[in-house]
Amino acid sequence: IVVTVVIVIVVTVVIVIVVTVVIAVIVVIVAIVVIVVIVVIAVLIAVIVVRIMAILCIVIVVVIVVTVVTVALFLISFFLHYSDFDLSLVFVFVFVLVVV
């Protein structure tokens, strides 16, 4: 009877230890997976944000360039049509714009 009780106790303790270790391992694995997922998501978000920023910068530059060119063309056509400005002034204007 004593031997049976000891065996039962030992088996119970072993089972408890094994279960505890398994649970601990599972918790650690889940924690690692969660951390990895969070890091990956953070990196993806950072990459997406950087790309959006780059695209926005490109768009802003393009808009500025187009606006400047449009205004320049409008001013040139205005000068040519509605006043007696010399053509040299227009060329100087264009040259200054290109240099700037």
Biotite code that builds the C-alpha atoms (Angstrom):
import biotite.structure as struc

atoms = struc.array([
    struc.Atom([0.000, 0.000, 0.000], chain_id="A", res_id=1, res_name="ILE", atom_name="CA", element="C"),
    struc.Atom([2.800, 2.396, 0.952], chain_id="A", res_id=2, res_name="VAL", atom_name="CA", element="C"),
    struc.Atom([4.599, 1.596, -2.309], chain_id="A", res_id=3, res_name="VAL", atom_name="CA", element="C"),
    struc.Atom([1.422, 2.282, -4.259], chain_id="A", res_id=4, res_name="THR", atom_name="CA", element="C"),
    struc.Atom([0.939, 5.637, -2.470], chain_id="A", res_id=5, res_name="VAL", atom_name="CA", element="C"),
    struc.Atom([4.583, 6.608, -3.147], chain_id="A", res_id=6, res_name="VAL", atom_name="CA", element="C"),
    struc.Atom([4.231, 5.626, -6.824], chain_id="A", res_id=7, res_name="ILE", atom_name="CA", element="C"),
    struc.Atom([0.995, 7.638, -7.115], chain_id="A", res_id=8, res_name="VAL", atom_name="CA", element="C"),
    struc.Atom([2.637, 10.671, -5.439], chain_id="A", res_id=9, res_name="ILE", atom_name="CA", element="C"),
    struc.Atom([5.749, 10.412, -7.635], chain_id="A", res_id=10, res_name="VAL", atom_name="CA", element="C"),
    struc.Atom([3.642, 10.026, -10.792], chain_id="A", res_id=11, res_name="VAL", atom_name="CA", element="C"),
    struc.Atom([1.455, 12.955, -9.741], chain_id="A", res_id=12, res_name="THR", atom_name="CA", element="C"),
    struc.Atom([4.502, 15.157, -9.043], chain_id="A", res_id=13, res_name="VAL", atom_name="CA", element="C"),
    struc.Atom([6.089, 14.151, -12.366], chain_id="A", res_id=14, res_name="VAL", atom_name="CA", element="C"),
    struc.Atom([2.843, 14.890, -14.232], chain_id="A", res_id=15, res_name="ILE", atom_name="CA", element="C"),
    struc.Atom([2.516, 18.276, -12.492], chain_id="A", res_id=16, res_name="VAL", atom_name="CA", element="C"),
    struc.Atom([6.151, 19.156, -13.307], chain_id="A", res_id=17, res_name="ILE", atom_name="CA", element="C"),
    struc.Atom([5.770, 18.050, -16.936], chain_id="A", res_id=18, res_name="VAL", atom_name="CA", element="C"),
    struc.Atom([2.509, 19.976, -17.333], chain_id="A", res_id=19, res_name="VAL", atom_name="CA", element="C"),
    struc.Atom([4.076, 23.058, -15.715], chain_id="A", res_id=20, res_name="THR", atom_name="CA", element="C"),
    struc.Atom([7.129, 22.860, -17.995], chain_id="A", res_id=21, res_name="VAL", atom_name="CA", element="C"),
    struc.Atom([4.933, 22.349, -21.059], chain_id="A", res_id=22, res_name="VAL", atom_name="CA", element="C"),
    struc.Atom([2.748, 25.330, -20.090], chain_id="A", res_id=23, res_name="ILE", atom_name="CA", element="C"),
    struc.Atom([5.848, 27.438, -19.425], chain_id="A", res_id=24, res_name="ALA", atom_name="CA", element="C"),
    struc.Atom([7.314, 26.479, -22.817], chain_id="A", res_id=25, res_name="VAL", atom_name="CA", element="C"),
    struc.Atom([4.016, 27.246, -24.557], chain_id="A", res_id=26, res_name="ILE", atom_name="CA", element="C"),
    struc.Atom([3.810, 30.635, -22.792], chain_id="A", res_id=27, res_name="VAL", atom_name="CA", element="C"),
    struc.Atom([7.400, 31.468, -23.798], chain_id="A", res_id=28, res_name="VAL", atom_name="CA", element="C"),
    struc.Atom([6.760, 30.417, -27.414], chain_id="A", res_id=29, res_name="ILE", atom_name="CA", element="C"),
    struc.Atom([3.542, 32.469, -27.536], chain_id="A", res_id=30, res_name="VAL", atom_name="CA", element="C"),
    struc.Atom([5.364, 35.457, -26.034], chain_id="A", res_id=31, res_name="ALA", atom_name="CA", element="C"),
    struc.Atom([8.180, 35.156, -28.601], chain_id="A", res_id=32, res_name="ILE", atom_name="CA", element="C"),
    struc.Atom([5.662, 34.828, -31.451], chain_id="A", res_id=33, res_name="VAL", atom_name="CA", element="C"),
    struc.Atom([3.731, 37.858, -30.191], chain_id="A", res_id=34, res_name="VAL", atom_name="CA", element="C"),
    struc.Atom([6.936, 39.916, -29.900], chain_id="A", res_id=35, res_name="ILE", atom_name="CA", element="C"),
    struc.Atom([8.044, 38.872, -33.396], chain_id="A", res_id=36, res_name="VAL", atom_name="CA", element="C"),
    struc.Atom([4.610, 39.718, -34.836], chain_id="A", res_id=37, res_name="VAL", atom_name="CA", element="C"),
    struc.Atom([4.633, 43.122, -33.107], chain_id="A", res_id=38, res_name="ILE", atom_name="CA", element="C"),
    struc.Atom([8.152, 43.864, -34.409], chain_id="A", res_id=39, res_name="VAL", atom_name="CA", element="C"),
    struc.Atom([7.204, 42.793, -37.948], chain_id="A", res_id=40, res_name="VAL", atom_name="CA", element="C"),
    struc.Atom([4.042, 44.925, -37.864], chain_id="A", res_id=41, res_name="ILE", atom_name="CA", element="C"),
    struc.Atom([6.032, 47.888, -36.522], chain_id="A", res_id=42, res_name="ALA", atom_name="CA", element="C"),
    struc.Atom([8.638, 47.495, -39.287], chain_id="A", res_id=43, res_name="VAL", atom_name="CA", element="C"),
    struc.Atom([5.912, 47.213, -41.940], chain_id="A", res_id=44, res_name="LEU", atom_name="CA", element="C"),
    struc.Atom([4.183, 50.322, -40.594], chain_id="A", res_id=45, res_name="ILE", atom_name="CA", element="C"),
    struc.Atom([7.514, 52.177, -40.588], chain_id="A", res_id=46, res_name="ALA", atom_name="CA", element="C"),
    struc.Atom([8.224, 51.111, -44.185], chain_id="A", res_id=47, res_name="VAL", atom_name="CA", element="C"),
    struc.Atom([4.712, 52.111, -45.291], chain_id="A", res_id=48, res_name="ILE", atom_name="CA", element="C"),
    struc.Atom([5.018, 55.482, -43.525], chain_id="A", res_id=49, res_name="VAL", atom_name="CA", element="C"),
    struc.Atom([8.434, 56.101, -45.118], chain_id="A", res_id=50, res_name="VAL", atom_name="CA", element="C"),
    struc.Atom([7.059, 55.237, -48.546], chain_id="A", res_id=51, res_name="ARG", atom_name="CA", element="C"),
    struc.Atom([4.034, 57.498, -48.010], chain_id="A", res_id=52, res_name="ILE", atom_name="CA", element="C"),
    struc.Atom([6.372, 60.307, -46.908], chain_id="A", res_id=53, res_name="MET", atom_name="CA", element="C"),
    struc.Atom([8.549, 59.780, -49.989], chain_id="A", res_id=54, res_name="ALA", atom_name="CA", element="C"),
    struc.Atom([5.511, 59.744, -52.281], chain_id="A", res_id=55, res_name="ILE", atom_name="CA", element="C"),
    struc.Atom([4.173, 62.892, -50.593], chain_id="A", res_id=56, res_name="LEU", atom_name="CA", element="C"),
    struc.Atom([7.546, 64.639, -51.014], chain_id="A", res_id=57, res_name="CYS", atom_name="CA", element="C"),
    struc.Atom([7.656, 63.664, -54.707], chain_id="A", res_id=58, res_name="ILE", atom_name="CA", element="C"),
    struc.Atom([4.067, 64.843, -55.198], chain_id="A", res_id=59, res_name="VAL", atom_name="CA", element="C"),
    struc.Atom([4.800, 68.155, -53.438], chain_id="A", res_id=60, res_name="ILE", atom_name="CA", element="C"),
    struc.Atom([7.925, 68.726, -55.562], chain_id="A", res_id=61, res_name="VAL", atom_name="CA", element="C"),
    struc.Atom([6.022, 67.883, -58.756], chain_id="A", res_id=62, res_name="VAL", atom_name="CA", element="C"),
    struc.Atom([3.171, 70.220, -57.780], chain_id="A", res_id=63, res_name="VAL", atom_name="CA", element="C"),
    struc.Atom([5.625, 73.040, -57.014], chain_id="A", res_id=64, res_name="ILE", atom_name="CA", element="C"),
    struc.Atom([7.484, 72.531, -60.309], chain_id="A", res_id=65, res_name="VAL", atom_name="CA", element="C"),
    struc.Atom([4.256, 72.373, -62.327], chain_id="A", res_id=66, res_name="VAL", atom_name="CA", element="C"),
    struc.Atom([2.929, 75.477, -60.570], chain_id="A", res_id=67, res_name="THR", atom_name="CA", element="C"),
    struc.Atom([6.137, 77.430, -61.178], chain_id="A", res_id=68, res_name="VAL", atom_name="CA", element="C"),
    struc.Atom([6.255, 76.378, -64.842], chain_id="A", res_id=69, res_name="VAL", atom_name="CA", element="C"),
    struc.Atom([2.577, 77.207, -65.336], chain_id="A", res_id=70, res_name="THR", atom_name="CA", element="C"),
    struc.Atom([2.949, 80.613, -63.702], chain_id="A", res_id=71, res_name="VAL", atom_name="CA", element="C"),
    struc.Atom([6.095, 81.288, -65.747], chain_id="A", res_id=72, res_name="ALA", atom_name="CA", element="C"),
    struc.Atom([4.363, 80.328, -69.006], chain_id="A", res_id=73, res_name="LEU", atom_name="CA", element="C"),
    struc.Atom([1.332, 82.414, -68.073], chain_id="A", res_id=74, res_name="PHE", atom_name="CA", element="C"),
    struc.Atom([3.522, 85.443, -67.258], chain_id="A", res_id=75, res_name="LEU", atom_name="CA", element="C"),
    struc.Atom([5.497, 85.015, -70.498], chain_id="A", res_id=76, res_name="ILE", atom_name="CA", element="C"),
    struc.Atom([2.334, 84.772, -72.596], chain_id="A", res_id=77, res_name="SER", atom_name="CA", element="C"),
    struc.Atom([0.902, 87.747, -70.663], chain_id="A", res_id=78, res_name="PHE", atom_name="CA", element="C"),
    struc.Atom([4.035, 89.792, -71.384], chain_id="A", res_id=79, res_name="PHE", atom_name="CA", element="C"),
    struc.Atom([4.055, 88.767, -75.047], chain_id="A", res_id=80, res_name="LEU", atom_name="CA", element="C"),
    struc.Atom([0.364, 89.452, -75.636], chain_id="A", res_id=81, res_name="HIS", atom_name="CA", element="C"),
    struc.Atom([-0.457, 92.462, -73.514], chain_id="A", res_id=82, res_name="TYR", atom_name="CA", element="C"),
    struc.Atom([2.638, 94.622, -73.460], chain_id="A", res_id=83, res_name="SER", atom_name="CA", element="C"),
    struc.Atom([5.546, 95.923, -75.459], chain_id="A", res_id=84, res_name="ASP", atom_name="CA", element="C"),
    struc.Atom([8.230, 94.180, -73.413], chain_id="A", res_id=85, res_name="PHE", atom_name="CA", element="C"),
    struc.Atom([11.336, 93.244, -75.303], chain_id="A", res_id=86, res_name="ASP", atom_name="CA", element="C"),
    struc.Atom([11.868, 89.492, -75.914], chain_id="A", res_id=87, res_name="LEU", atom_name="CA", element="C"),
    struc.Atom([15.223, 89.729, -74.156], chain_id="A", res_id=88, res_name="SER", atom_name="CA", element="C"),
    struc.Atom([13.394, 90.380, -70.863], chain_id="A", res_id=89, res_name="LEU", atom_name="CA", element="C"),
    struc.Atom([11.411, 87.184, -71.358], chain_id="A", res_id=90, res_name="VAL", atom_name="CA", element="C"),
    struc.Atom([14.596, 85.211, -72.066], chain_id="A", res_id=91, res_name="PHE", atom_name="CA", element="C"),
    struc.Atom([16.245, 86.702, -68.972], chain_id="A", res_id=92, res_name="VAL", atom_name="CA", element="C"),
    struc.Atom([13.147, 85.762, -66.947], chain_id="A", res_id=93, res_name="PHE", atom_name="CA", element="C"),
    struc.Atom([13.221, 82.164, -68.245], chain_id="A", res_id=94, res_name="VAL", atom_name="CA", element="C"),
    struc.Atom([16.998, 81.945, -67.641], chain_id="A", res_id=95, res_name="PHE", atom_name="CA", element="C"),
    struc.Atom([16.567, 83.140, -64.030], chain_id="A", res_id=96, res_name="VAL", atom_name="CA", element="C"),
    struc.Atom([13.767, 80.597, -63.497], chain_id="A", res_id=97, res_name="LEU", atom_name="CA", element="C"),
    struc.Atom([15.864, 77.745, -64.896], chain_id="A", res_id=98, res_name="VAL", atom_name="CA", element="C"),
    struc.Atom([18.866, 78.741, -62.796], chain_id="A", res_id=99, res_name="VAL", atom_name="CA", element="C"),
    struc.Atom([16.718, 79.008, -59.658], chain_id="A", res_id=100, res_name="VAL", atom_name="CA", element="C"),
])
